[in-house]
Amino acid sequence: MDAPDFGDVHVEGDDAQNLVGNIIGGDVIGSLKQYVNREPSMVLSSAWIEDAVASYVPVANHDLVVGTLERTRAVALAGPDGCGRTVTGLAAVRQLAPGLPIRRFSVGRDDVEGIAGDRPCAYLLRAGDEDPERVHRCVELVRDAKGFLLLAGEPDELPPFVGDQLGVVALAPPSALAVYQRRLMRRGLGSSGLPGWPAAALLLRGATPAEGRRLADIAEAVHRRGGAADEIEQAYRNWTDRLDRWFREHEEPQDRALLIAAAAIAPADEVSVYTAARSLARHLDVRVNGAGLAWRPVRGLAALLGAEKRDRVLEFGPYGFAEAVVPFVLDEYPLTHVDLFSWLAELPTSDITLPRTLRRKLAELLADLAAEHGRDEAITDTAARWAGRGEAELAFVLLSRTCLHPHVGGRVRRALYDWSRTPSLSPQLKETVARTCAVLGEALPSVALTRLKHLATFGDASIRRIAVEVAADLAEREPVLVLHAALDWCGGDGRRRAAGVDLFLALALRTDGYGAPALITSEHTDLTRVAVVWGIALEQPSPAFFAAVALWLDAAVRWPQLGAAVVGTLLSAATAGRPGDALFLLLAERVGPRGAPIVLEHATPGLLADLWAVALARWIEESGTTFPIVAGVWFGAAARRPEVRAVLVDILAGATRNRVIAADALVELVTSWAGAERSRRDVREEFLLRLLEPPWRRLVLKVWIRVRSVLER
């Protein structure tokens, strides 16, 4: 039968729609993040690095690798796939610099020039993905930054990279058996008998170190579940013998469809197995006379499949058997490729009787198989179609499991980039792309931020909110990178500028372990640029703006050592434009532990008088500001703190700029504040002696104060 076409897919959508928000669950996002962090080909997690180094069996020329790296800070490691290039490089870095961060890197997708500003780091590159000239430039920057660079590749990939900047070491790998045994010892199975298992030497004869590690992991898993040695051997061979025998014994297409379907969704109930198998048979153009009655009855299904029924679901007991079935079919029956891929692409969304967990499992299977077979078009086209049908969560699974894959990841990331710049894209697919960036950012944060930037630029308010949310979450891993992105976005206009402000405010609200604003306590924050963005945010202040300002001012009061940075930064923003008086009044209102306004300690009286003058003029013109309240705070401080009263009076009186209307307004305000309270009388009179007009009124007041002081004695 004809399979669905995997041609170009373009999903139209109304950019004004607001149909997104929580269509992809947080548990799904979290599970995909965990998945990529367990896959060293995608993310070099610290846990994986430590485990790999602890299990490392040194190559014969390990000392040469370490010596070259120590001397030149860069080395190219040559050898076939599976020979241990990555773990050899990691072990060498750990030997020279324990604790040094190690990350995958690509000169084609990451910010090479940013290395100069980064803390020292070790960078792992794949030769097959890189440009020699850019790698040479990268080597220079890494050396200057006191880091290390590891370039791993096949022997025939490395000659273009060789030169004065980079030497090549052809690895002499250890035996796969040694790796197998070392791995088992590391996992605490030294006394299990597995390290000396005779079949291991036969299975690993001529194998790569990676195969030794794989056999050890299989042996551990089977051992811990109580399995036998034969199960280890069969699982290592991907159950090829058993599957080959089963397919020879069962030639009926519907029986084969049942096995393939059951393996794809296991563990699953019988109804789900039959549903999936019927769909597969239709794709394989299997014509069954008798319809449903021609299929095997439920009573004999478990026996046919070699499965067991537990808690109403069918399970395949042998380790790795279910996972081996579909790859076996693809390898042995190449004419099924199109039909199997089209079945996996259709079933999760076409048959709603399948439980969601099983549909998600099918999405994962399609992702893994399409990636391994280089079928990137099956990934991107299917993801677009699923999102368009309201199955954004399944599309997210498909894209997230493949966006970092070494075979198809680059092409999937390109699709994400193109989608992020398409205004007419459906809101569901836009959210899918944004959420996928959360997983992409686990390994390639700068790449993820680029796509989020475009989504925020070309999406509506809902998409912008999601893009900012995802970008802010990336700051947990890459705070400096995300801050620079926010500052750069603010340099744009329209939606990009708005997204930059929102992202900046989200970062401004983040705190360190003590509860202080993380941007203030970080040594990497450029407060000059931050002040500019505060000024941009002030143009259209949001609730987040006022919450962030309050957080920063609370910190300035609680930790006086932060006061200069907080007040200086916010004052710089307040002086940037006309709306700055609103920010200044927030600053001026805040009083320190000793009862004086905190701005007094961190700004000159002249600057404060200028800012008060702007605020006073705005209040006279518009009346709707908080000027009277904040002025009252300063009047109160002058009453409580006689030692700073003269400064406070000078600043506020100087804010009138000798304008009669301004002086009269301030006189009326301080008079109303003081009322008949004797404790406030001195403050009121000091203002009156400075501001009353005409001058003879000040003279009369001065005489009256002298007379009153004599009478009160």
N, C-alpha and C positions, 0 to 999 in steps of 0.2 A: 504494500500500500504506500501511497505517497506520504512522506513525512512533512511536518511543518517546516516551512522555509526559514532558515536562519539568516535571512538577508538583512538589509538596513532597516532599523526600527526607529521611527520618529514619533514620539508621543506628544500630541498637542495638549495644551492646558491653558486655562484662564489664569493669568498671573494674579488676578484679584481674588481668586478663591482663597478661602481660609479653612481648608479641610484637613489640616495636619496638627500635630501636637504630641500625641502619645501613641501613635500607631505602631511604634517599635518599642517593645518593653525593655526596661532597664536590665532585667535578668538575662535577656538574650544578648544585649550589648556586653554585659559583664562576662558571659560565657564565651563570647567570641574574642574578647580581649585575653582571657585566660588561654584560649586555644592558640592564638598566635604567639603568646609568650612561652608556650611549651614547644613551639616549633623553631629550632635554632636556625633553619634556613630563612625564617621570617624575622624573628627578634632574638637577639642575643641577651636573654635575661641573665641577671646576676646569679640566680639560682642554678641555671643551666651551666653557666661558665664554671662556677665552683665545682659542680658535680663532674663536668667533663675533665677539668684539670686534675681533680682528685683521682679519676679513673685513667689518667693518661699513661700510656706506655711510650717512653721516649723513642723517637726515631733514632737510627744509628748515628746520624750526624746532627743530633740535637744541639751539641755544644757549638757547632758551626752556625746554626741558626741564631742561637743566643748571642754569640760573639758578633755576628754581622749586625744584628739589631742593636746591640749595645753601642757599636762603633758608629753606625750610620743612621740609626733611628728609623730605618726603613729596610724592608726585605721583601723580595718576591719569592713565594713558595711554590715550587713546581711539582706537579704530580697528577696522576689521574684521579677522577672523582672517587671518593671513598678512601683515599690513602691517608687521610688525617691532616690535610693542610690546615684546616681551621683550628683544630684542637692543638696542633703543634705551635701555631702562632700564638694562641691564647696562653699556652703554658709558658712560652718564652717571655711574653709580656708580664705574666704574673711573677716569674722568677726575677725579672729586672725591676718591676715596679708593683709590688703587691697593693691591691686596692685601687689601682688606676682604672678609671672608667673605660670600658671597651664598647664600641658601637659599630654596627654596620654602616657603611658610607658609600656614596656614589658621587663622583665629581659631576655627573650629568644631571643629578636631581637635587643635590644638597648645596648649601651655600659654602663654597670652598673658601672664599675670602673671610667668612665668619670664623674660620678656625683660629685666626690670629687673635680674636677676642675671647675665645673659649678658654676654659680651664684646661690643663693638660689632659689628653685623652689618647687612647689607642684606636685607630680606625682600620676596619677590615673591609677590603674592597675585592670585588670579583673582576678578574681581568676581562672576562667576556663581555662585561657591561661598560667598560671604560674606554676613554680616549687617552692615548699615551701622553700627549702634550699637557693635557689638563692634570693628569696624574703627576707629572713631573713638577708642575706648579704646586700641587697639593703637598708633595714631599717637602718642598722648601718651607711651606707654611707650617707643616707639622713639626719640622725640626726647630723652627723659630719658637714654636709654642711649647717645646720640650715634651712633645708627645711621641707616639710611634705610629708607623704605617705598615700594614700587612697587606700584600697583594697576592691573592691566591688564584691559581689558574693551571690549565693544562699546559704541558711543555710547549706545544706549538702555538699557544696564545701569548706567551710572554716575550718573545724576541723583540717586538716593537717597543716594549717598556724598558728594556735593558739599556743602561748608560751610566754616566758618572753619578747620577742621582740615585740609582736603584740597582742593586745586585741581585742575582738569582741564586737560590739554593735548591737543587734538585733533591727532594726528600728520599731518604732510604727508609721506608716504613717498617714497623715491626710486623711480626706475623699476626694474622687474624686470631690464631689460637691464644697468643699471649694477651691480646686485647680482651678476648672473651673471658679468660681466667682472671685477669686483673679487674674487670668489671664486676664479676661475681664476688670477688673478695671485697670490693668496695661496697657491695650491697649486703654484706654480712652473710654470704652463703658459702664461705670457705669450707665449712664442715658438712655441707649438704651432699657431697659426693659429685656435684655437678662440675666443679673445675676439672676433675679427672675423668669425666665421662668419655669413654673411648670413641663414641660416635662423633664427638665434637671435632676431633682432629680430621676425620674423614670428610665431614660436612664442610669444613673450612679450608680444605686443601686448595691452595691457589686463590683464596678469597682475599678481599681487601679488609683493612682494619674496621671499616664501617660495618661490614658483614659480621665480624666478630662481636661488635657491640650489639648488633641486632639479634644475633643468636643468644647472647647473654640476657638481653631484655626479655626475649621469648621464654627462655629457660626459667628465669625468675618468676614471670607471670604464671606459667604452668605449674611450677613447683609450689607457689603460694596457694594455688587453688587445688592442690592435691593431685595433679595430673601425672601421667607416666612419661617415660623417656620417649616412647613412640610418638606421643602427642607433640613433644618439642620438635622432633625431627620433621613430622608432617607439617607443622605450622611454619617451620623455617623454609620448607619447600613450597609454601603457599598452598598446601593441600592439593597439589597438582595431580598426584597419583590417584587419590581418592575421587577427585572431581572428574578426572578423565575416565575412570572406571564407571562412575555413576552415569555420565552422559552416554557412554556406550551401552549401558544396560537400560536406559530410559530414552527411547528415541521419539516418543510421542511429544509433539511440540507443546501441548498444554501442560504436560508434566514438567517439562523444562521451564515453562513460563512460571509454574508454581514455585519451583526452586529459586529461580532468579528473583521473583517478587518477594518471597519469604525472606531471602537473604538480605535484600535491599532494605527491608523495613523492620527486621527482627530486633528485639522481640515484639511480636504482634499477635492479635487474636486471629482466628481462622477467617472470619468475615473480611477483615482487612486484607489478608493474604489473597483470598479469592478475588476481591475487588481489584487489587493491584495486578494480579495475574491476568484477569480478563482484559484489563486495559492494555497490558503488554502484548497479549495475544492479538489484539486488534492492530497494534502498531506493527507486529511481525507478520500481519496478514495471514494469521492462522485461522482457517475456517473449520469450525467444529460442528458437525452434524448432531443435532439434539440439544443445542444451546447449553443451558446450565446442567442438564442431566448427563451430558457427555464428560463432565469433569469428575475427577476422583472424589468420592464421598469424604465427608469430614472425618469419619471414623478411621480411615486409612491414611489421612494426610500426614500425620507425624511420622508414621513408619516410612512413607514414601520419601520424605525429606530427610530422614535420619535425625529428626528433631525430637525434643521433649516438651510436653505440655506442663507448664507450671503456672499456677495462679491465673488460669484461663488464657494464657498466651503461649505461643510456640517459641521455644528457644533452641538455638544450636549450641550444644554443650562444648564441643572441642574449641580450644582457644584459636581465634582468628579465622575459623572456617567460614562464618557468614561474610566476613569482610573480603574473603578470597574469591567468592563466587562470581561477582560481576566482572572484576578484572580478568578472571579466567575466561569468561565468555568473550570479552573484548579481544583477548589475545588469540584464542583458538577459533573464533568465528568472526573474522574481520568484517563480513558483510552485514553484521548486526549493528555496527557502529551508529549509523544514522538513526536506525529505529530505536536503539536503546537510549540514545541521547534525547531524541524527540519524546520518548515515553517519560523519561525523568523530568523533562521540561514541562510536560503537560499535566502529569498525574497530580502533583501537589496542589494545583489550583482548579483542576477540572472535576475532581471527585470529592465533594465536601463531606462524604461519609467517612473519609479517613480522619482519624483523630489528628489534632494539630501537631502533637509530638511526632507522629509518623510523617506528616508532611514536611516538618522541619528536618527530619532525618533524611528524607529524599532530597531536599535542597542541599544538605551537606554532602550527600553522595554525588550528586551532579557536580557540585563545586570541585570536589576532589578528583573525580574522574576526568572532567573537562580540563582541569589544570594539568594533570599528568599527561594527557594526550594533546596538549597545546590547543585546545578548542576554545580560544578566548571569545570567539563570536557566539558560541553557545552560552557563555557566561553573561556577556553584556546584553545580548538580544533578549535572552530569557529574563534577566533581571528587569529590563525595561518593560517587558510585557507583564510580568508578575506585578510590578508596582502599579502599572496602569489598570490592573484588574482588582486593585485594592489589597493586594498581598505584599505590602511593603516589607513586612517582617521577613518573609521568605526571600525577597530580593536582597534584603540586607545580609542575610546569612550567605547567600550566593556570592555577593561582592566582597564581603569581609573575609571569607575564607580564601579568597583568591587574589586580593589586591596586593599581597606581599609575596605571592608564590614566585619562586625563582624562574619558572617557565613562562607564565602568562601575566605575572604581576605588572610588568611595565605596560602592557597593552590595556589591562584593566584600569590602571591608573590614568592612562590617556583618555579612556572613555569617561572616567569620573571628571577629568578636567574639561572635556568638551561639554559634558552635561552641565557642569557648574556654570558655564558661560552661555547657556541657552535659555533666554527669557521665557520661551513658550513651553518649557518642560513642565510636565504635570507636577502639582504640589507634592504628590505622594513620592514621585521619583526624586524630587529635590530633597525631601526629608531623608529618603534612603541614602542619597549621596552624602548628606551632612552627617548622618549617623555612622556611615561607613568610615568617614574621616576620623571618628573616635578610635577605631581599630587601626586605621592606617597610621595615625599619629603615634601609636605605640613604638613604631620603628622609624617612621619618616615624618616627624612633626612639621618640618618646613613644607613638605609636599602637601600634607593635610591642610595646613594653614592657607596655602595658595588657593586650594579648591574652596575652602570655607569663605575666603575673601570674595571670590567670584559669586558664590551662592548668595552672600549677603548683598552684593551689588545688584544682582539680577533677580533676586527673589523679593517676595512681599514681606510685610512685617513679621508674619509668623515664621517664615524661613529664616529671616534675619535673626530672630530670637533664638532659633535652634542652632544656627551657625555660631552665634556668640556663645551659647551654652557649651557647645562641643569644644570651641576654642579655649574657653575658660577652664574646662576640665583638663585640657592638655597642659595647662600651667602647673599642674601638680608634678609633672615630669620635667617640663622645660619652661620654667618661669621667665627666664630672660628672653628666650626666643619669642614667647607669646607676647610679652610686653613690647618688644620691638615691633611685632606685627601690629599690635593695637596702635602704637604711635604712628606707624606708617599708614595704616588705614585712615587715621584722622587727617592725614595730609591730602586725602581725596576730597570728593564732594558728594552730595546727595546721599544715597543709601550707604555707600561705603564709608563715608564720614560718620554717619549715624551709627553704623555697626562698630566702627573704631571707638566711638565714645562709649557705647554700651559695653564693649569688651574691656576698655580701660577701667570703667567704673566697677565691673565685676572683679578685676584685679585689685583695684583700690580697696575693695571690701575684704580681700583675703588677709588673714592674720597669720603670724608666725606661732611658734609653740608657746609663746608667752601672752598672746592676745594682742600684740602690737601690729600695726599695718605692715604687711610683708614688704611692700614697695619701699617703705621708709627704712626698714632695718636691713634690706639687701644691699650689699656692697656694689651690685651691678646696676643699680638704678640710676639713670641720668636724670637728676631732679630738674635740670633746666628744661629738658624736653617734656617732662611730666607736668611742669607748671604751664607750658603752652597748651597741653591737652586739657588741663583743668579749666583753662580759659575758654577752650572750645566747648567743653561740656556745660559751661556756665551760660552759653548762648540760649540753650533750651533746657534748663535744669529739670531733671526727672526726680522721682522719689529716691532712686538709687544714688543720685548726686548728693542729696541732702544727707542720706544715710552714711555715705562715704566720708563726707566732710565731718559729720558728727563723730565717726569712728576715729578719724585722724586727730580731731581736737581732744577727744577723750584721752588719746595716747599722749598728747602733748602735756596734758594735765597730770596724768598718772606717771609718766616717765619724763621728768624735766629735761633729761639729756636729749630727748627727741624733739624738744620744743623748737629749736632753731631750724631744723629741717622741715618740720611740719608748717610752722608759721611762715618761714621764708618762702617755701614753695607756694602755699596758698596766697600769700600776699603778692607774689609775682603774678599769679593768675588774676588776682583782683585788680591789678593795675593795668591789665592788658586791654580793657575796653570799658564801655559805658555800663554794661551790666555788672561790672565788678563791684559796685557798691553793695549788692546783695550778698556776695561772698564776704566782703569786708565786714559787714555787720554781723555775720555769723562768727567771724573771727573775734571781732571786738567784744562780743557778748560773753565770750568764754573767760572765766575768772580762775586764776590759779589757787593753790592751797592757801596762800597767804592773803587772799582777798583782792589782789590787783589783777587787772586784765593781762592775760599772758602775752599779748602783742607788745606790751611795753618793753619787755626784755629783749625783743628780737627785731625791733624796727626803730628808726630814728623819729623823734617828735615831728620833724618836718614832713616826713612821708605820711605819718599818721594824720597830721593836720590836713594834708592834701586829700587823703581818702575820706576823712570826715567831711571835708568841704563838698565833695561830690555827693556823698550820702545826704547831707543837709539840703543841698540844692534840689535833689530828686524829691525829698520829702516835702519841701515847700511847693514844688510843682505838682506832685501827684498825690501826696497825703497817704498813700496806701502802703508805705513801707514800714519796716520794724524800727525805724530810726528812734522814735520816742522811747521804746522799750530798752534799746541798747544804750541810748544816752542816759537813761535812768540807772542802768548798771554802772556806768562810769561815775555818775553823781554819787551813787552809793559807795563806790570804791573810794572816792575822794573823801567821803565822810568817815569811813572806817580807817583809812590809811593816811593820816595827816602828812606823813613823810613824802608821799607821792602826789599830794593834792595839787601842789603848784604846777607840776608837770601836766596833770590831767586837765587842769583849768586852762593852761597855756595852749594845749593841743585843741581843745574844743572851742575856746575863744578864737584861736587863730583860724579855725575852720570857717568863720563868718566872712573872712576876707574883707573886713571893714564895710560890708554891705549892711545897710540899715535894716533891710527886711530880714536878712539872715540873723542879725543880732537880736532884733525884736522877737523873732521866732524862738531863739534859744533862751532868751530871758523869760519868755512866757512858759517855756517848757520847764526850766529849772525852778521857777516860782511855783508852778503847779505841783512839781515833784516835792518841794520842800514843805508846802502847806504851812501849818503853824507849829511844826515840830522843831523844838529848840536844837535838837541834835543835828538838824540839817541846815540850820540858819547860817552857819559860817560858810558853807559851800555856796549857798544861794548868794550871799553877799559878795563873795569873791568874784563870782560871775558878773554880778551887777556892777561892781566897781570897774570891770573891764569893758562892759558892753552897753551901759546906759547912755542914751543920747537924749538931748544934747549934753555936752560936757558938764554944765553946771549941775545936772542931776547927780552925776558921780561925786561932785564936790560936796553937795548937800548930804549925800549918803555917808561920805567919809566923816563929815563933822558929826552926824548923828551917831555913828558907830563909836566915836570917841566919847561923846557925851554919855551914851548908854553904858560904856565900860566903866566910867567914873561912878555913875549912879549904882551900878551893880556891885561895886566894891563895898 
